[in-house]
Amino acid sequence: MPSLPIWIRILLSAVAALLLINAPMHAADYPTRPIMLVVAFPPGGPSDVLARIVGKKMEQLLGVPFVIENRPGAGGNIAAESVARAAPDGYTLLMGNNSILATNESLYKHINYSPEKDFVPITLIGTQANILVVNPDVPARSLKELIALAQAQPGKINFASSGYGAAAHLAGELFKSEAKINIVHVPYKGAAPALQDVIAGHDQMMFATAASVIGHIEGGRVRALAVTTLKRTEALPDLPTMDEAGLKGFDASTWHGLVAPAGTPPQVIATLNEAAVKALHDPGVQGSLGKLGVDIVGDRPQEFQAYIKNEIPKWTAIVKASGATLDK
């Protein structure tokens, strides 16, 4: 058979090259281009710092850039909705937390995503302990003494929070429910002003993240009574848990985890999970997250999925009991 004219061969080669360029990438080829990691809060906050630490190491492990995209607003709903609608190809991920994946669905009247249906879990990165602190003038040196004080003075003890419907608020509502006490919620526009008023004595107590309050505990400006995680935190290893101090099963931790849009191929999720877990075992990453008061987890997708499934009804009940509701 005579060979094809050279111009035809060139044309066929060009067509083949175009088809190859435009062909969809298989999961086995993943990743081949930058991965966007969406953060639902402003730069410099806990979620943002954590995403940059973990993303930088995953970038090294996977060999492609991790681009951090901050999309704050509506308690994380804006970022969550954008990722839920993104292509399920593994190139758009979300740094989720307990607000986005567990409480917002019951807290907001209108929400355009489902935490369980619109995302596939990658891994639970870790938990950040919330610390129950009181003003030093409060005559309670243990959780039991604080509960007894609140029972003796119903409606007289104020608990500050970083905002209506925030994790610190809901932790207080859970405490109120579990301890069967009447304490008064005082919301602020952020954790810093709330903590300052506890230090000043305008409010008697609050639940604050370990990273934000450790310095004040060490300086004697507040007194720590218990940690809200089921296990003691490495940031304050001598501090008992709420469970150990008498409220069995109490768990009101702040947690962070990676998720992808629903429909992302299992092989891609497996690749991301492997990279994330390896990143979390890196000594440098562990040291950096430890300074933020993060207790590292790094579990499998199925375990993270089960964790989210258990968190949603727990916080839905607390939100309903508190009467908290927010418009988008």
Secondary structure, 3 states (H helix, E strand, C coil): CCCCCHHHHHHHHHHHHHHHHHCCCCHHHCCCCCEEEEECCCCCCHHHHHHHHHHHHHHHHHCCCEEEEECCCHHHHHHHHHHHCCCCCCCEEEEEEHHHHHHHHHHECCCCCCCCCCEEEEEEEEEECEEEEECCCCCCCCHHHHHHHHHHCCCCCEEEECCCCCHHHHHHHHHHHHHCCCCEEEECCCHHHHHHHHHHCCCCEEEEEHHHHHHHHHCCCCEEEEECCCCCCCCCCCCCECCCCCCCCCCCCEEEEEEEECCCCHHHHHHHHHHHHHHHCCHHHHHHHHHCCEEECCCCHHHHHHHHHHHHHHHHHHHHHHCCCECC
